[in-house]
Amino acid sequence: VQLQASGGGLVQAGGSLRLSCAASGITPFINIMGWYRQSPGKEREMVADITGGARANYADSVKGRFTISSDASKTLYLQMNSLKPEDTAVYYCNARSDVFRSLNYWGKGTLVTVSS
């Protein structure tokens, strides 16, 4: 499995960015894809994930501002609106199975910087 995230950058507070994660080698056992983020000095945290391409789950801090989606090619997206400086982090794409725990893959991160 390979995951390639893109779309990060520098944006002013209140602005928007759309992250993409191109996935390849995804097997039917992998049924959850998601976005995580990590800020300096903090642990990696879940931002949003989507199960079976349909059921989305969000961290409280991003509810109402971020939208996760995927398409038939297994490309994963994260639309981020009303960005805040505290959203600044490296964002990582993840693909995993909720049955076979060893099937857990990470892509290289993409940096999102929100200026105040």
C-alpha positions as CSV (number, residue, x, y, z in Angstrom):
1,V,0.0,0.0,0.0
2,Q,1.3,3.4,-0.9
3,L,-0.3,6.7,0.2
4,Q,0.8,10.0,-1.2
5,A,-0.6,13.2,0.5
6,S,-0.6,16.6,-1.2
7,G,-2.2,19.9,-1.0
8,G,-0.6,21.4,2.1
9,G,0.6,25.0,2.2
10,L,0.5,28.3,3.8
11,V,-2.9,30.0,4.3
12,Q,-4.3,32.8,6.4
13,A,-6.7,32.2,9.2
14,G,-10.2,31.9,7.9
15,G,-9.0,30.4,4.6
16,S,-9.4,27.0,3.0
17,L,-7.2,24.2,1.8
18,R,-8.0,20.8,0.2
19,L,-5.7,17.9,1.0
20,S,-5.6,14.9,-1.3
21,C,-4.2,11.4,-0.7
22,A,-3.6,9.2,-3.6
23,A,-3.8,5.5,-2.6
24,S,-2.5,2.5,-4.4
25,G,-2.5,-1.2,-3.5
26,I,-5.6,-0.9,-1.3
27,T,-7.1,-4.3,-0.7
28,P,-10.7,-5.0,0.3
29,F,-9.5,-5.8,3.8
30,I,-8.7,-2.1,4.3
31,N,-11.9,-0.4,5.0
32,I,-11.0,2.8,7.0
33,M,-9.1,5.7,5.6
34,G,-8.4,8.9,7.5
35,W,-6.4,12.0,8.2
36,Y,-4.3,12.5,11.2
37,R,-2.2,15.5,12.2
38,Q,0.8,16.3,14.4
39,S,2.0,19.6,15.7
40,P,5.4,20.2,17.2
41,G,5.6,18.8,20.7
42,K,2.2,17.1,20.5
43,E,1.1,13.6,19.8
44,R,-0.4,12.6,16.5
45,E,-4.2,13.0,16.6
46,M,-7.1,11.8,14.5
47,V,-8.7,14.6,12.5
48,A,-11.2,12.6,10.5
49,D,-11.8,9.2,9.1
50,I,-14.2,7.5,6.8
51,T,-15.3,3.8,7.0
52,G,-16.5,2.0,3.9
53,G,-16.3,5.1,1.9
54,A,-19.4,6.4,3.6
55,R,-19.4,6.8,7.4
56,A,-17.4,9.8,8.5
57,N,-16.1,10.5,11.9
58,Y,-14.5,13.9,13.0
59,A,-12.5,15.2,15.9
60,D,-14.5,17.7,17.9
61,S,-12.0,20.4,17.1
62,V,-12.8,20.2,13.3
63,K,-16.5,19.4,13.2
64,G,-18.4,21.8,11.0
65,R,-15.2,23.0,9.4
66,F,-13.6,20.0,7.8
67,T,-15.1,17.5,5.4
68,I,-13.6,14.1,4.6
69,S,-14.5,12.2,1.4
70,S,-13.2,9.6,-1.0
71,D,-13.8,8.6,-4.5
72,A,-14.0,5.4,-6.5
73,S,-10.3,5.4,-7.1
74,K,-9.7,5.4,-3.3
75,T,-8.3,8.9,-3.4
76,L,-9.0,10.5,0.0
77,Y,-9.7,14.2,0.4
78,L,-9.9,16.6,3.3
79,Q,-11.6,19.9,2.6
80,M,-10.6,22.3,5.3
81,N,-12.5,25.6,5.7
82,S,-12.4,28.3,8.3
83,L,-8.8,27.4,9.2
84,K,-7.4,28.5,12.5
85,P,-3.8,28.9,13.6
86,E,-4.2,25.9,15.8
87,D,-4.8,23.7,12.7
88,T,-1.2,24.2,11.8
89,A,0.4,20.7,11.7
90,V,1.8,18.0,9.5
91,Y,-1.2,16.1,8.1
92,Y,-0.9,12.4,7.5
93,C,-3.0,10.0,5.4
94,N,-3.8,6.6,6.9
95,A,-5.4,3.4,5.6
96,R,-6.2,0.5,7.9
97,S,-8.4,-2.5,8.5
98,D,-10.6,-2.6,11.6
99,V,-10.4,-6.4,11.5
100,F,-6.7,-7.2,10.7
101,R,-4.9,-4.7,12.9
102,S,-1.5,-5.4,11.2
103,L,-2.9,-3.7,8.1
104,N,-2.2,-0.1,9.0
105,Y,-0.4,2.2,6.6
106,W,0.8,5.7,6.7
107,G,1.8,8.2,4.0
108,K,4.4,10.9,4.3
109,G,2.9,14.1,5.7
110,T,2.0,17.3,4.1
111,L,2.5,20.5,6.1
112,V,-0.4,22.9,6.7
113,T,0.5,26.3,8.1
114,V,-2.2,28.7,9.1
115,S,-1.1,32.3,9.8
116,S,-3.0,34.6,12.1
